[in-house]
């Protein structure tokens, strides 16, 4: 037996020895080939990381520019171009060192201006805290109710067998193909006749009915849950509402939380909705809309607007940093099926 194994191994190694002999004849050794492959892999790794570093720079630098520029002093006309016409690597035009002859300007002068006076120039009685409250109202209420609405619809499309289920679902998906700007005029007229533009309901009530895309992603996640759970609950006498609240919601919580975070980010940054639907002089405008309106009040004092933008962006960045693993993991599981 051992002789047969030895003979077979010698037969297998014979072609390899022949190839090594040919390479040796031309002055190429196996060690040289292995070293060449290592060099090629090293060069490939270096190029890959170089491309990733350049891409990361283009992604991170705009926020760094905004953060550094938020400490600048641009109240004087001669200092406005320092931000708009230069790459800012460090707050070189910063108020850490106030310009000569300028009194009462500290490191956080722009942020103090945002919290105290900036929004009051838009309309009497309007403050930063009112704009922040509007943002929270337009984000928390529609997302909290809308995600549950979308989850219940996803449960119906994924786990309940009723006639015309797929037809209705594909019809809803087809509605995504309609461009949003094409129906904005009709939405504007409808909400204006309802009187929702003057009290902020235009950015609250529609979102409470859920989102087609949110329902789609949660539906795909629910396909990965076994139907036997629902059947066992029904045998014990549980109805569909009890099954949804007691079983589906806890099991689908990762997907629901991920979609809630994404929806919150979209509602928080919804400048276009506030700009079109809510009058600029109203006290119901949201924070991004108010920041844009600050341009007329400060006449080129861009640093104050940049500081307000940093304050507006920070909550979303912190929220995404805390839930990024949940979001990525949920999106990876949406393609699974039972």
Secondary structure, DSSP 8 states (H G I E B T S, - for coil): -HHHHHHHHHHHHHHHHHHHHHHHHTT--HHHHHHHHHHHHHHHHHHHHHHHHHHHHHHHHHHHHHHHHTTB--SSGGGTHHHHTS--SS-TTBTTS--TT--S--TTHHHHHIIIIIGGGTSTT--HHHHHHHHHIIIIIHHHHHHHHHHHHHHHHHH---TTHHHHHHHHHHHHTS-GGGGHHHHHHHHHHHT-TTTSGGGTTGGGG--HHHHHHHHHHHTTS-THHHHHHHHTT--HHHHIIIIIHHHTHHHHHHHHHHHHHHHHT-HHHHHHHS-TTSTT--HHHHHHHHHHHHTT-HHHHHHHHHHHHHHHHHHHHHHHHHHHHHHHHTT---
